[in-house]
Amino acid sequence: MTRIRIRPQWAWLLALAIASHATAGSVRVSELVDVHNVRSNQLTGIGVVVGLNQSGDQSKVTRQILASYYSHLGGISVDARDLNPKNSALVSVSATLPPYARNGSEIDVLVSAEMDATSLFGGELLVTELKGQDNEVYAIARGPVSVGGFITAGQAASVQKNHPTVGRIPNGATVEREVPMRPVSASGTVDLVLRHAGFANAFRVADAVNTKFRGTAAAIDGGTIRIRVPDEFAKERSTDFIQQLLGLSVEPEEVARVVINDRTGTVVAGEHVVIDTVIITHGNLSFTVSESPIVSQPAPLSDGKTEVVPRTEVTANEEQKALVVVPGGVTVKEVAEALNALGVSPRDLSQIFQALKVAGALHAELVIM
């Protein structure tokens, strides 16, 4: 018997969080802004993981890199066509270079298989250069790859846990080049950049700074607050000044927003989301298909043949859901209670929010990721 269940297009796992920006009280400025010119940088490289147990790839590129490696470091001339790198895998290597990382600092590395390798378990990354967007080398990576999974296969079956073709090397790269950070401009100003632009929050941050350091801050647009460094903070004290700026408290703007993640099924709804009066009903339609073939036997001494005659039974079931009236002006908490009374599955919650937006009953920004 084959059972086919038709559900809404998105079968998502529930995660409903109630988020509020204003009712939580004041927050630190550091939670709302980033300091201009103080940022992390992404580093990437191409390397080879060796020491695998017959789980590597057979790509031509892997052979060429190994041949170059032998020639450069070992002085051994090897024809790439003679290599059979079953125990090696071509990988993409990436790392995040944090602000103010110094020469000799160690950073974590992410390693991902590029070709058809089945597992990186037990492998070790050969020395790999990690470059920035300017094509300069900023770190050198190497070391054993830690894989949080495995795959075991036989002739007719296999068992896999997690994702064995991606691994990490904790502290696997050493910083070789520093990236200068200049939070204070040549004109003696510091720019704070809002992580979520908005004129209200920009002016609130500027007001908080002016309360502490009178007449130093101005919101130049909806995402940037420019602050003049006071005379009492010399260049050698600029770090102290920035630390005081980021430690100030501000009450951010209330945000009415519903965020739906298409990939993970997460639904995040702000507390100040308001819904007009609506009638909601929701149900699922399921089909059950049963196959009960019968055998047709011919009469004795006849020329007939024994045949299997198919017999299919199809039944349809539709859930009967009552109508639920959601009064206008309610909060998302009250909406959740009404949907629970309706018996709505967590898988369908995201679709209902989208339908409310289309109907014009949802007074909030709807963000679909």
PyMOL commands that set and color helices and strands:
alter all, ss='L'
color gray80, all
select helices_A, chain A and resi 29-31+60-74+80-82+199-212+235-246+332-342+346-358
alter helices_A, ss='H'
color red, helices_A
select strands_A, chain A and resi 2-6+16-19+27-28+33-35+41-50+89-97+106-113+124-131+137-144+150-153+158-161+166-175+189-194+217-219+224-228+249-250+257-260+267-270+274-275+278-280+285-291+294-296+307-309+312-318+324-326+362-363+365-368
alter strands_A, ss='S'
color yellow, strands_A
deselect
rebuild
show_as cartoon
